[in-house]
Amino acid sequence: MTFGNRIRELRHAKNLTLRDVAKRVKVTFTYLSKIENQKLSFGEFPSNDTILKLADALDADPDE
């Protein structure tokens, strides 16, 4: 499973929209959509800080 697919799965399990999660993580919903759909350009992959914020927002293990 890709990183983006796992983010989408966790988001759906919590019945959250892209906008809900983006607001919690302080990124744009467009950026979050790119993560979920593996559409990121080189250099756009989320920073460790963003990954930790995503894990926190989705109650997930950041190492997962």
C-alpha positions as CSV (number, residue, x, y, z in Angstrom):
1,M,0.0,0.0,0.0
2,T,1.3,3.4,-0.9
3,F,1.6,6.3,1.6
4,G,-1.2,8.2,-0.2
5,N,-3.5,5.2,-0.2
6,R,-2.9,4.7,3.5
7,I,-3.7,8.4,4.2
8,R,-6.9,8.1,2.2
9,E,-7.9,4.9,4.1
10,L,-7.3,6.5,7.5
11,R,-9.2,9.6,6.4
12,H,-12.2,7.6,5.2
13,A,-12.2,5.5,8.4
14,K,-12.7,8.7,10.4
15,N,-15.3,10.1,7.9
16,L,-13.2,13.2,7.3
17,T,-13.0,15.2,4.1
18,L,-9.8,16.3,2.4
19,R,-10.6,19.8,3.7
20,D,-11.1,18.6,7.3
21,V,-7.7,17.0,7.4
22,A,-6.0,19.7,5.4
23,K,-7.2,22.3,7.9
24,R,-6.0,20.2,10.9
25,V,-2.5,19.7,9.3
26,K,-2.4,23.3,7.9
27,V,-1.8,22.3,4.3
28,T,-4.1,23.0,1.3
29,F,-6.6,20.4,0.4
30,T,-5.1,20.3,-3.1
31,Y,-1.8,19.3,-1.7
32,L,-3.4,16.6,0.4
33,S,-5.2,15.4,-2.7
34,K,-1.9,15.2,-4.5
35,I,-0.5,13.1,-1.7
36,E,-3.4,10.7,-1.8
37,N,-3.3,10.3,-5.6
38,Q,0.5,10.0,-5.8
39,K,0.7,13.2,-8.0
40,L,3.5,14.9,-6.2
41,S,6.4,16.3,-8.1
42,F,9.9,15.8,-7.1
43,G,10.6,17.8,-3.9
44,E,6.9,18.0,-2.9
45,F,6.8,15.0,-0.7
46,P,5.6,15.8,2.8
47,S,8.2,16.8,5.3
48,N,8.7,14.8,8.5
49,D,6.8,17.6,10.3
50,T,3.8,17.2,7.9
51,I,3.9,13.4,8.3
52,L,3.7,13.8,12.1
53,K,0.8,16.2,11.8
54,L,-1.0,13.8,9.4
55,A,-0.5,10.9,11.8
56,D,-1.8,13.1,14.7
57,A,-4.8,14.3,12.8
58,L,-5.7,10.7,11.8
59,D,-4.8,9.0,15.1
60,A,-2.2,6.9,13.3
61,D,1.3,5.6,14.1
62,P,3.7,8.0,12.4
63,D,6.1,5.1,11.7
64,E,3.4,3.3,9.8
